[in-house]
Amino acid sequence: MQPDAVKKLLEAVQAGQTTVSAAMEELKALPFVELGHSTVDTHRALRQGFPEVIYGGGKTVGQIVDVARALGPSSNVLVTRLGASEGSSVASQIGGEYDPMSRTVRVVRAPIEIRGLGPIAVVSAGTSDQPVSEEAAVTAEMLGNVVDRIFDVGVAGIHRVMHKTDRLRAASVIVVVAGMEGALPSVVGGLTSRPVIAVPTSVGYGASFGGIAALLGMLNSCAAGVTVVNIDNGFGAGYAASLMNRRRSPEPA
């Protein structure tokens, strides 16, 4: 349940437009719903401002559909890490849209309010990094941010990222996705005063060790202000960037 929905319900009780019993019926799903195979956290949007995001890897189509429906008829839904077959099936059953590049299903049931202080730039070093960068971009968009996508500007042709400096400096937060040696976040961190979230990818040859080389390179960045998420974790980077960029509501008196 979304915070606005709870607020409207309580206001309706206060105004005498609905009964306490009816309101209790509306709220009975809080704070979670037991499905047997899953325990769905329907309270998360109230606590954190964003509803639960469904990680699709390892789940059956039926389990994902059950969880998505349990989140409520008015909640926007994001499902990550779905192959084409599973993604298309899930999307058709819950009224969503499958994006093969980001491997996500999105269901937009309520208008997405732009809550970011400014744009989030999502930068990929190479075209092969784009699935992870798109996961970050889609996540940030679903969480209420304007996203500026900057693709294929790795250090092998460093003039490419230098040409994007104005766009990087216009962003509030920058997500940089890179495989191979993972050098791009250090370059971007040295060009701007914005926080940089580095995402190592598993793109690379044998000695990249499935992204470990990029991960270690990013963890040892000499550019101040670079933080690092796990290998291929575009979702985590998009979520963290959204929290950094989020326009805060005044605390209640």
C-alpha positions, 0 to 999 in steps of 0.5 A, a space after each residue: 500500500 502506498 503512503 498516499 493511499 493510507 493518508 486518503 483512507 485515514 482522512 476519509 475516516 476522519 471526515 466520516 466518509 468511511 467506517 473504522 471497520 471498512 478502513 480496517 478491512 483495507 489495512 488488513 494486508 499490512 504489514 505483509 501477506 503470507 503466500 506460502 512460497 513467499 511473504 510479501 512486504 506490503 508495508 515497505 512503501 510506507 517505511 521506505 517510500 518505495 514498494 518491494 521490488 521482485 527479484 525474478 531470478 530463481 522464482 517460477 512465473 507463478 510465484 512472481 505473478 502471485 507476489 506482484 498481485 499481492 503488492 496491491 492493485 494500485 502499486 507500481 511493480 518492478 521485477 528484475 532478472 527475467 529471461 525473455 520467455 519468463 519475462 513475456 509470460 509474467 508481463 502478460 499475466 500482470 499487465 506489464 511491459 517486458 524490456 529484454 535489454 534490462 531484463 525487467 518487467 514494469 507495471 505502472 498503475 499509478 503516475 510516477 512522481 518525479 522525486 529526484 533533486 536532479 537527473 541521474 546519469 547512467 554511464 556505461 563503458 561499453 555496449 556489452 555493459 548495457 544490460 546492467 546499465 539499463 537495469 540501473 536506469 529502469 530502476 531509477 526511473 521507476 523510483 521517480 527520477 529523470 535518467 540521462 543515459 550515456 552509452 559506450 564511453 569507456 577509457 579505450 577511447 577516453 575522448 568519448 567520455 570527455 565529450 560528455 563532461 557537461 552532461 555528467 556535471 549536470 547530473 545529481 548522481 552518476 552511476 558508472 557501469 564498466 567491465 574489463 579493468 573497471 577504470 571508467 568510474 575513476 575517470 568520471 569521479 575525477 571529472 565531476 563533484 557528484 557522487 559516483 556509484 560504480 558497478 563492476 560487470 562480469 564482461 571481460 576475458 579470463 583474467 577478469 575473473 567474472 568481474 572480480 578484476 573490475 570490482 577490485 579496481 573500483 574498490 581501489 579507485 584513487 578518485 574521491 567519492 566513488 562507492 561500489 556495489 556488487 558485480 552486475 548489480 544494476 538494480 542496487 546502483 539504481 536504488 542507491 542513486 535514487 536514495 541519494 537523489 531523493 527530495 525529502 518530505 518535511 518530518 511530521 511535527 
